[in-house]
Amino acid sequence: MRRLRMRQDALVTSDTERSSAAIYRNVKAFTADPSRPWAPAFAVHGGRFLVAGCDEEVTAAAHAASEEVEEVDLGGGLVIPGIIDAHFHLTSTGESLQRVDLVRARSLDEIQGLVSAHAKANPNLHWVLGKSWLFDSVPGREPTAAMLDDVESTRPVLLDANDFHSTWVNSLALEALGITDSTPDPAGGRIARDASGRATGFLEETAAELAWAHLERETTSDRHRQHLLDAIAALHAVGVTTVIDMGLGPTSIETIAHAEAAGELDLRVVGHWLMSREGPTAQHLAQVSRAVELTHLHSSDQFRMAGIKFIVDGVIDGCTAHVAEPYTTGAMPDPIWDYEALAPVVAAADEAGIQVALHAIGDAAVKAALDAIENAYRVNGTGPSASGPNGVEGRRHRIEHIEYCDPADIPRFAQLGVTASMQPVHADPAIQDNWRAMLGPERSAHGFPAAALVASGARLVLGTDAPTAPFAPLPNLFIATTRRSALDPDLPPNEPKNALPLSDALAYATAHAAWSCFAEDRLGSIAPGRHADFVVVDPDVTESDPERLLDAAVLQTVVGGRSVYRKG
Ligand SMILES: [Zn+2]
């Protein structure tokens, strides 16, 4: 018997009756489907979209799919596809939710005050952990253990910098980490020392990674699980339904896989194995083989391993990104992966048919990354139109961050079919002073060239790189579309010539992000056959002032047709 049930409650989905179809009408749906970008209604069945279109079409499709049809009136609300954060770190974001956030601290006094209050409020923590302090807030941009030793004298303190490429510890933390004055710098990293050779409490790149690995070893699997669940809940509340995780290791893979097996993974995760720079090429090639195995082991639409990730260089704030001309400080560091080390490993991954993602922030690193991909195509006889996984066109290798690259290299992204993965939130004017000072005005004028990349025909995708930055997508889109600050909107915009139209930016955070991980036929748009991942947003940010992106609310988040978050 055909049954029609009307629901006036605007925020309901067919949670329990998975065999029934649901019609969502009286909506303004941005579909991110170029063939039909807007629709007044859509229908869902079996966790997937049936169709988006006019009432008649949607009604016909729903009744053809199921005997039982539920109707939901969304009161004219804006619906967008579930956001895909194209560059994310899932378990570390969950862990960071417990840390004291220092991004708004503007002086050492403020940092010390926040850390002290956090320490007092959490007497049971073994470590006092913080995140996101800015170099500009530390005297001489040189943090030292001594600055923290008086703040917390009984427990180790570890505070990650806003760039997540360096960390600042107190003396007890140096001791707990086993770092002494005679500990040598690890390859690709630096233990900062004073004139007399004493470790001062600042750890860069792979030296910071040693500290993070230590913390990870001290964390129980129960805690890892809790971090993951905390991150998922926080992502649902802001409308994110998929993340591309750009740095998975054995522990995080195990944590995510366990959650999937336990039915706790209400989020889609596409993962990249984080390559270790340690050892010779043979060891790097063995990591590629392991990553290929992982793509076979984890291949569901809930958790899928897609490829590998290199951290080719550092970051501009710390003058560790690989640049062609020296920083204004005179520094000109080597990359972590030089072209000679990179090229054979990128070629092996390309030949094996897995995706390569390259963190490359300085112009010289971007050039080396593009060169390595071009070399891989040459030696493998592949190319941007060679088939990728499942015979779909394109290798879809990607360069992560895109902060400063040689304008002459911009056309190479489209030519090589390389995805440009950018985090607008890193271009927030409130955190750009040091960045711009390190590069100088001429190079800064080319910072975060979003519109220039799009104009060149490149595929652009947006993410946040959380926990290095806040992960709420609507403020991230505010920065992308205005180049103004989400932290202090009164600041002048950051190179507004690279602002993007909002509907384009939304597509880069949904449909294009799905394309970037070979999921455009399953994710990223409100279109037939795609998983029914969508978000109800209030107010309609596509018609209000851009400022409304900063305070708009996510009313509901739906993953696979199932409501996973409702406001209030
Ligand atoms: Zn990252």
Boltz pocket constraint, residues with backbone or C-beta under 6 A from the ligand:
constraints:
  - pocket:
      binder: B
      contacts: [[A, 87], [A, 88], [A, 89], [A, 246], [A, 247], [A, 465]]
      max_distance: 6.0
